[in-house]
Structure formats: structure tokens, C-alpha cells
Amino acid sequence: MDIINPSGKKTFKVETDFCGRKLGLEVNRVGFRTTSSVLVTYGDTVVLGSVVVGSKPVMQDFFPLSIDYEEKYYASGKISSSKFIKREGKPSDNAVLVGRLIDRPIRPLFPKGYRQEIQAVTTVLSMDPNFRPDVIAMIAASSALMLAGVPFDGPIAGLRIGRVNGEYKAFLTPEERKASDLDLVVAGKDSGITMVEAGANEVPEDVIIGGLEWGLKMIQPAIKLQNELREKVGVEELEYTLILPSEEVQAKVDAWMAGKLDDDKFRTQNTIERGQLLNELKYAMHDEFAQKLSDEECGISDKMSDEEKMTTRTEFYDEHFRADYGEAFELAVKRDVRKNIIEKGVRPDGRKLDEVRPLSSQVGILPRTHGSSLFTRGVTQAMNIVTLAPLSYAQLVDTMEVTDGTRRYMHHYNAPSYTVGEVGRLGSPGRREIGHGYLAERALMPVLPSEEDFPYAIRSVTEIMSQNGSTSMAATCSSCLALMDAGVPLKRPVAGVAMGLMMDGDKPYVLTDLMDAEDFAGDMDFKVTGTTEGITALQMDMKVHGLPVSVLSEAIKKAHNGRMFIMEHMLSVLAGPRDHLSPYAPRIEKLMINPDKIGTVIGKGGETINKITTETGAEINIEENGLITVSAADNDKITKALNWIKSLVEEPEPGKIYKGKVVTIKDFGAFVNILPGIDGMLHISQISEKRLAKVTDALQVGDEINVRLDAIDDKGRLSLSMKGVDQKA
């Protein structure tokens, strides 16, 4: 049955084959009050992309675009596992990360100076459990923006790519994701790639590059389908005004600044000093242009005092000109940075293109923490603190996706406003903080020891102390050092480097160890982390409208030398994980038991395990696979609890001597309890070397005796003997 659309528009759908399934884009079925909305269907996954465009430009110095990803538990047939909150509320970290994943390839495709307020919301209404819905949401956002009449240079599409048995594949099942050594998201348009994000299990650079080529090819049907939809809808373009300095203002500023930035004082490794010099230059420019305004223009009368005239002139300039001249100044500085790099190979701080800023690091700087480090690269500085705890402290992950579980390793990133020399409110972490923390977390995940080898929950917190570019890579390096300082047995150390790119026509200029001034003036920034064996994480953001794989390939390969240089520095500070834990870290011992014995350890209603923890003071955690971890500050408490558990789950072993208790006497022998819940038969002939007439001539119920387990028959029955067994031991 057709939906009645109040506007009279007909509902219609376009479809195409996309990686083995039908991809459908449908309009005019829902979302009548939006600027545009598209229902995207792929398998059993259905995502609504909705866009609303503000009625007039917002007078701010940034593009007010917000892109959100809405998880709905009902989409996967779930109710939240929280005992208290069943309704969706604050977005999960996963929803924030997917929102950023969609935002990053879209935002650069709007023209500079565009200030219209736009909100794009992607809502997952139904989720096929066989694959993650994030890239379908990306297509939904792009499709809706294509129909909104805004100057969006799309469409874009994306794929999440894995590698199973050496073959690239999209839309992996949960089982395939576990087997994959690569988790790569590629977003792009018809002309090239616009965003890349990856986590990997130490894969070579060529594997990443091959994934980029494969992904760019595979997304083209989704891009063509969006163009087809736009043609059928017949989109009406909305009017807009770009908020940019006028050509006249820019020309005046360029003329005023001519030659001023050529002074060597602006090429200094002291970037704080350089920033101060630029601010002084900008203030001087504002003062000079303010003084050039005529009295008539500013409304100044002859009756005013000189002080009043100066105040009036300054206030008039601030209100009508300062913003435009200030933006023109910043644009001139950015152009100067690009010009010097491209024409002279000179960076703002005087470095060569492949040179890393000065490095210094320390470990063990905080006396009571389990592990700590301070990593400094130029002005960027990151302190990391590692805390170890029993596995029971792992974070429960609760999202709409059916593959939820626990998060044993957690990396949290904090960067307050004082780290950039600004005043700001303190509060919960924003999208940037969550994203940077996740990138550093992914970087270390492949080298962490298994739970069986190192049964700890691990929290790593990076406190950024100062910022001037690439704090996420500083967080990666500092967390690696702090983990090694804590004695976490990493497979290999991980280092990360931020790279930049500036295009001069078709020629790329790759910068190692990107700093803020270069980031603002460049065409791409990307971060690469890895070990000596390969890449563990990657993130690329393009500011140009798509780049070919050949350019990205060159950038990825050049990042290797930068990573290795930083790695060498880190290893000079701490060559590897310490062979001991901090005296303040909890001691944890592990024990693997038969999963069938878990009930014995827990006891009826938790009676047994509660008794063990109460009487020993140890904390006990039991996993479904039979892994038991026992933790306490005192080793004696751990030993006592472990021995207790062992006595409950020990399997009888032929040839072993047991201290048992006589529980039943029969004419032919006695039944002896040798382990909790396990009795064996002691035949009358096996009680003594002498012949006994009656069992009671030697044993009574309740006697404690030493017996040897001679055999276990095919029915699980135990045969015991006292012959040759020392009863005094």
C-alpha cells in the first residue's frame, strides 16, 4: 500500500547490486518535515538518513554541521542490559565513533565559508546481525545531503573491509571479523578516497594499500545509485552566501604582509614563540587598518577628545572589520606555510620535510600508580597512567549490536582547554577526545597479552599536558611506555607518527610529524601506528575532494621511517616490559578448570564461592571457559583461596596418594571420600597386608586414612588401596 505524502510527492525507490546484496534508496515514505530524508535498505538493515537545513547563515567562524548516528536497541531485537535505564539516552562511545566516521569524509566536501546550519541524523531502524550497519548509515547521510539542495560535493560511500585467508571482503560476519587480520574503513567519491580508518594485526603497508584500491573500486555502485536518485528527484538548489573575506580586504592584507613573514624569526623550533610573534603581527595589522579609517566613516566628531576618537575608531573597526581582516590574515599565513614547504622545502619550525621534532620521555614518574610515562615531542606532551585490576573490572559493553561483550583494555584520553592556552569549561569528554582515545586504544590492542597469560583488566589514561599537533600519536607512544613500565608483557612495542600532505598540482609533498600550523594549511593529515612487524592502526582525513590511491600509498610508505625513528627513541628510554609489577598493583593468579566444575566452585546460590572470598579475603573471578583468577594484595590470601578451589575441582589421578575419610562400611569393604563429591571403593583385601575377617576390625566410619588410587574403570569407579601406603605421612 502506498504511503500518502502530504506534499503529493510519489514514493519511489532505486536499487543496485552492492557487494553481493541489493542496496535500495527510497524517498517520500517517511520524514515529511525534513529538508530531505532517505530510507536505505541493505539486507535486513534499514537506516533512515534525515537532513534539516537552517533558514539562514549562522554568524560564527566555523561551519555548523552536526552528524549523528542513532543506535536503537529494537533494531536488533534487544532491550538494554542496564538494570535501571532501558531507554536510549546518551550515545555510546560506539555511536560517537560511528558519527565521527560519517562526519569526516563529508565535512570537507562543503565550500569554505559556508555557514548554513545543517543537521544530518542517521537512525538504525533494523539491523541485520550478519554485518555492522555503520557504512550503510554513511550512505544514508550522503544520500539525504544530495537531496537537500546544499552545496555538498558528493556523493560519497564507504565500506568496512576485512581480510580472511588473504582475501579482501566487505560486510564480514562476526565470525569472519574475529578471523580477519584487518578492519579497514574506506570512504570516497568517484574521484578518489576521502577518508580511511583502520585497525590491523601488524599487517604490512602493502596490505593496507591493496585494501584502499579494492575498497575504492567496490564503492562505485553506491555512488552511482545516489546520483541516479538525485536525477530522478530533481533537486532544487538552495541559495546560500559564503562568509569569506572580500577580495578587496584580502588584497589589502596580502599587500600589508608582503615580505613580513620572510623574517627568519618566523622559522623557529620554539613554536610558542612563533605563535606570539604572529599574534603581535596580527595586532599591529589591526591597529594600522583601524587608524586608516576616516573620521566620517567611524562617526567621529570634532568635539570628541583624542582618547574618545581612538576608542570610537577601535570599536567601529572591531564591529565591522576585525573579523574579516583577521580571517584574511590567517589565510595569508596558511598560504605562506604552503609556499615555503612547496617552493623551499622549509617548514614553519625550520625542519626538513622528513624530520621529527625533538623527543624526550620518562617512565615511572608517579610513585603510587601501577605504570606511568611522560612523552614529549616538540610542544606536544602526553602523560599516561596505567592501572591494573582483576578481570571482573572489565567494562560491560552494551549497544544495539549483538556482538557486545566486555572491554578488558580501556584507553581514555583527556585534553582540557589549558593544553592549548585557552580558557574553557571542564566537562565530560567530547567526540574528539573519544575518537583520539579509541585510535590509541586500537594501536595497542594487537600486542596485548591474552587473558590467559595476563589475567588483568587494564585502564590506560592519557592526560594531554600541551598540544601542538598529533596528540593521538603522543597518546599512543606514552601509553605504550606506561604499559611497559607497568610490567604488561606486550608482544612488541608500538609507536605512532602523524603525517601531513600538501598537493601542488599532481605532486605530493609528504610531511613527517605534523604540527598544527601545517595541519591547518595542508590537504591531508594521517596517523599511522605499528610495530617493527607492521601496522596496527591508521587514520586518514582528506581536506581536498578525493585523492588517488597512488598518493596515499606514497604517504603510508614514508610514514614507516618516522615510526621507526620514534620507536628507537622509546626503546632508549625503556627497552621492554618490566619483569615485575608495581608493589601497589594487585597480585593475580590464574587456574584453568573443567567448565563442568564451575558449578561446584560457585555452589548452591553462590554459597561456596562467597564462603571462600569471605574467609580468605581474596577476590575471585570465573570465566565461562573455566578460567579462574584470584586476586588480593596479600599472596598468602591468594594461595589459600587457590588451594581451596583446587580441592573442589581436582580430578582424581591414578597412582596418587590421597588423605581420605571413611564414609560408609560394607561387608566387602569401605567407601572413602578422597575429594569433594568423589568417593572410592577400598576393598577389604586392600586394607591390610594381613587377612581381615571384618572391615570393622581395621576401620570405622569417620576415620581419616591415606589411600592410593590404583585405577578408574570405564564407568568412572575408583579402586583404592592402603597396602604399602604410609599412614603416618
Beta strands, then each sheet from edge to edge (+ up, - down):
strand 1: 12-18
strand 2: 21-27
strand 3: 36-42
strand 4: 45-57
strand 5: 65-70
strand 6: 116-126
strand 7: 157-164
strand 8: 167-170
strand 9: 182-189
strand 10: 192-203
strand 11: 359-363
strand 12: 371-377
strand 13: 380-389
strand 14: 395-396
strand 15: 406-407
strand 16: 409-414
strand 17: 457-466
strand 18: 495-504
strand 19: 507-512
strand 20: 524-530
strand 21: 535-542
strand 22: 587-592
strand 23: 619-622
strand 24: 627-632
strand 25: 657-666
strand 26: 669-675
strand 27: 678-683
strand 28: 704-712
strand 29: 718-721
sheet 1: 1+ 2- 3+ 4- 6+ 5+
sheet 2: 8+ 7- 9+ 10- 21+ 20- 18+ 19-
sheet 3: 11+ 12- 13+ 17- 16-
sheet 4: 14+ 15-
sheet 5: 22+ 24- 23+
sheet 6: 25+ 26- 27+ 29+ 28- 25+
end
